[in-house]
Amino acid sequence: MGGWAENKYRLLALYDKLFSTGMKNKWDQRVYIDLYAGAGYSRIQGTKTVLMGSPIIALTLPDPFDKYIFCEERPELMAGLKARVERVAPTAGVTFVPGSCDSEIDRICAAIPKGSSGNKTLTCVWWTRSISA
């Protein structure tokens, strides 16, 4: 991940916070989906700087989402993400989808709570790739 990553994650955190907080009293369920979740942290190439990645940012918001769906095709990154989620937000409602988001779209969609007139569901989807630490 290049030096632009700090700005990318700062903007992503701002948008996540605006989305999660702004919608918390308007929807019954807010779902966060990360299609290229990585390991939860990202290292800036050529430095020792490690940043929270999009999954960890989303899990540590002041007004957390009601459900999280993290998809990652690289098993070693998924294992790292699972360990970090357990440490950072052990009670969060997280569904892990191993594999490529392209081939696992049915499993991803099946994990989204079904909306209805009595259960309004809003989904925030991210699909940015990164090199994860």
C-alpha positions as CSV (number, residue, x, y, z in Angstrom):
1,M,0.0,0.0,0.0
2,G,1.4,3.4,-1.0
3,G,1.7,6.6,0.9
4,W,-1.8,7.7,-0.2
5,A,-3.2,5.0,2.1
6,E,-3.3,7.3,5.1
7,N,-5.6,9.7,3.3
8,K,-7.7,6.8,1.9
9,Y,-8.3,5.3,5.3
10,R,-8.9,8.7,6.9
11,L,-11.7,9.4,4.3
12,L,-13.1,5.9,4.6
13,A,-13.3,6.3,8.4
14,L,-15.1,9.6,8.0
15,Y,-17.6,8.2,5.6
16,D,-18.2,5.1,7.7
17,K,-18.8,7.3,10.8
18,L,-21.2,9.6,8.9
19,F,-23.0,6.6,7.4
20,S,-23.3,4.6,10.7
21,T,-24.2,7.5,12.9
22,G,-26.4,9.3,10.5
23,M,-28.5,6.2,9.7
24,K,-28.7,4.6,13.2
25,N,-32.2,5.9,14.0
26,K,-33.5,5.5,10.5
27,W,-33.0,1.8,9.8
28,D,-33.6,-1.3,11.9
29,Q,-30.3,-2.9,10.7
30,R,-27.2,-1.4,9.2
31,V,-24.9,-3.9,7.5
32,Y,-21.3,-3.3,6.6
33,I,-19.8,-5.4,3.8
34,D,-16.1,-5.4,2.8
35,L,-15.5,-7.4,-0.3
36,Y,-11.7,-7.3,-0.1
37,A,-11.3,-7.3,3.7
38,G,-7.7,-8.3,3.9
39,A,-6.1,-8.9,7.3
40,G,-7.6,-5.9,9.1
41,Y,-4.4,-3.8,9.0
42,S,-2.4,-2.4,6.1
43,R,1.3,-1.5,6.0
44,I,2.6,1.4,3.9
45,Q,5.2,0.1,1.5
46,G,8.8,0.9,2.4
47,T,7.9,2.0,6.0
48,K,7.1,0.5,9.3
49,T,3.8,2.4,9.4
50,V,0.8,0.1,9.9
51,L,-2.8,1.5,9.6
52,M,-6.1,0.1,10.6
53,G,-7.8,-1.3,7.5
54,S,-11.4,-0.9,6.6
55,P,-12.7,-3.9,8.7
56,I,-11.1,-2.7,11.9
57,I,-12.1,0.9,11.3
58,A,-15.7,-0.2,10.8
59,L,-15.6,-2.4,14.0
60,T,-14.4,0.5,16.1
61,L,-16.9,3.2,15.2
62,P,-18.7,5.0,18.0
63,D,-22.0,3.8,16.6
64,P,-21.2,0.3,15.3
65,F,-23.0,-1.4,12.5
66,D,-25.5,-4.2,13.4
67,K,-23.8,-6.8,11.2
68,Y,-20.5,-7.1,9.3
69,I,-19.7,-9.3,6.3
70,F,-16.0,-9.7,5.5
71,C,-15.0,-11.5,2.3
72,E,-11.3,-12.4,1.6
73,E,-9.9,-14.8,-0.8
74,R,-6.4,-15.3,0.7
75,P,-6.6,-17.8,3.6
76,E,-3.6,-16.3,5.5
77,L,-5.2,-12.8,5.4
78,M,-8.6,-14.2,6.5
79,A,-6.9,-16.0,9.4
80,G,-5.3,-12.8,10.5
81,L,-8.6,-10.9,10.2
82,K,-10.4,-13.4,12.3
83,A,-7.9,-13.2,15.0
84,R,-8.0,-9.4,15.0
85,V,-11.8,-9.2,15.0
86,E,-11.8,-11.6,18.0
87,R,-9.4,-9.3,19.8
88,V,-11.0,-5.9,18.8
89,A,-14.7,-6.7,18.7
90,P,-15.4,-10.2,20.0
91,T,-19.2,-9.6,20.4
92,A,-19.7,-8.0,16.9
93,G,-22.0,-9.9,14.6
94,V,-19.5,-10.8,11.9
95,T,-19.9,-13.3,9.0
96,F,-16.6,-14.3,7.4
97,V,-16.8,-15.4,3.7
98,P,-13.6,-17.0,2.5
99,G,-13.0,-16.9,-1.2
100,S,-13.2,-14.4,-4.0
101,C,-16.2,-12.0,-3.8
102,D,-16.7,-12.7,-7.5
103,S,-17.4,-16.4,-6.9
104,E,-18.9,-16.1,-3.4
105,I,-21.6,-13.5,-4.3
106,D,-24.4,-15.9,-3.4
107,R,-23.0,-16.5,0.1
108,I,-22.4,-12.8,0.6
109,C,-26.0,-11.9,-0.4
110,A,-27.3,-14.8,1.8
111,A,-25.6,-13.3,4.8
112,I,-27.4,-9.9,4.4
113,P,-30.5,-9.8,6.7
114,K,-33.7,-9.8,4.7
115,G,-35.4,-6.5,4.8
116,S,-39.2,-6.1,5.2
117,S,-41.7,-3.5,6.2
118,G,-40.9,-4.3,9.8
119,N,-37.2,-4.7,9.3
120,K,-35.6,-2.0,7.3
121,T,-32.1,-2.9,6.3
122,L,-29.4,-0.6,4.9
123,T,-26.1,-1.9,3.5
124,C,-22.7,-0.1,3.1
125,V,-20.4,-1.9,0.7
126,W,-16.7,-1.4,0.2
127,W,-14.6,-3.0,-2.5
128,T,-11.1,-1.6,-2.2
129,R,-8.1,-3.8,-2.4
130,S,-5.0,-3.4,-0.2
131,I,-1.8,-5.1,0.7
132,S,-2.4,-6.1,4.3
133,A,-0.1,-6.7,7.2
